[in-house]
Amino acid sequence: MHEQTIVKLTLQYDGTGFHGFQKQKHGAVRTVQQDLECALGGLAARPVEVQGAGRTDAGVHALGQVVSFAWSGALPPERVAPALGPLLPPDMAALESEAAPHDFHAQFSAVAKTYAYLCYPARRPAPLLRHRALHVPAAFDPALAEAALEPLVGTHDFSAFENAGSTPRDPVKTIHAFTLERRPPFFIFLVTGSGFLYRQVRNMVGAAVDAGLGRMGPQDITRALESRDRALAGPCLPAHGLYMVRVFYEPSLVSHECIF
Amino acid sequence: MHEQTIVKLTLQYDGTGFHGFQKQKHGAVRTVQQDLECALGGLAARPVEVQGAGRTDAGVHALGQVVSFAWSGALPPERVAPALGPLLPPDMAALESEAAPHDFHAQFSAVAKTYAYLCYPARRPAPLLRHRALHVPAAFDPALAEAALEPLVGTHDFSAFENAGSTPRDPVKTIHAFTLERRPPFFIFLVTGSGFLYRQVRNMVGAAVDAGLGRMGPQDITRALESRDRALAGPCLPAHGLYMVRVFYEPSLVSHECIF
């Protein structure tokens, strides 16, 4: 019998084939947590339960999701990720694993996260990009979209950008940086913040894309924020353009870097 | 009753969900030709049969496949592509259509084609790239791979780079240009030639990737060409990294351009 260690594991996945991160009670659908716990359980020869840094929705991708779990397997923590590789489905990969402090929790210990939302302006949707990025009309003006990001940076009550359907929590969040990166054919909305409300990123980028199409301006974003009214804050974009990029656990290490 | 016109139509598709281009006799599987003919038949209100410029294998993608067909529908040729859009599945798109000379044939009238093969060197396969590009070991050296392309350019008997299983045809082909383009995280093998034997591109790039990993050198490529022996010419790479990029019908318009 080995002593229990807390392990921190970093994951990538293609969200297309998953009904989100969270395990379902009546589990006839694939979820990230379920497939991961199944592989970890095989490795530990006992059930393993994981906590994710964020519960990505169905179709949302991850370049650097973090999970934590108690580990009493024979394998040292840093060997868990490489050993997991062959046990995971091809739409999921374990990047690295390490021992974490005994009170580490992937969700509650996080101090900041970076998300990316990819879109591409074109006359028509591209079949090869359909589960990876949002098609937007060719008229999309990146300068207009960029101008709409500025009012969102800082500490605000983001109620207007939260969808119904989640456990109520403090609507005041801090956005450290919100930028528009150019990676032809993509425009990447990159946002780093203290935490995000339910669908907040998809809603904020929805407003910014609307701004890029001339449908709203920076002053409408400010008005929406102040109103705390979801109806004023633009559309919620589909899941398939969203990527969970990084999770930070050390305030001094928080950065805003586009790793695409 | 409208007169028959020959229409030239340019297509994009994600090859992942198709069992190749060609219609199957016992058609329980999805093919590009079948889905396209089904949509065109709906538009023309009569059966339409298409010829493709090349019969891409299962899993091979297309950015610019060309098909031709006889058209007697009410719609003018240039309106066929836009009208087809909503009738096609989401992994296929019609880019443009136009009237062609009465003797135009997508395959036999072609004078050159460009293909691309995408690979990315990394410590492990990336889930989000798994149907789009080939994972190669991180030790891949692009300069070595590049040096292996040179002996393949020009007019040669490419028997050593043809797989068994196709109708016998003239093994002498001309490669106009064969380059390695850098589009991080990808390396793109881009080849433009008069025509290609069965699996020739996947076999040539297989040899070049082997060269990039130090497993063969330019002199081995020359020796393989001269031997006409498939066993000396490196591995056939999987389909999912291959893209049919462009088909040319005018010798004066042939170009070698990376449109990624």
Interface residues (C-beta under 8 A of the other chain):
Chain A: Q12 Y13 D14 H61 L63 G85 P90 D91 M92 A93 L95 R124 P125 A126 P127 L128 R130 R132
Chain B: Q12 Y13 D14 H61 L63 G85 P90 D91 M92 A93 L95 R124 P125 A126 P127 L128 R130 R132
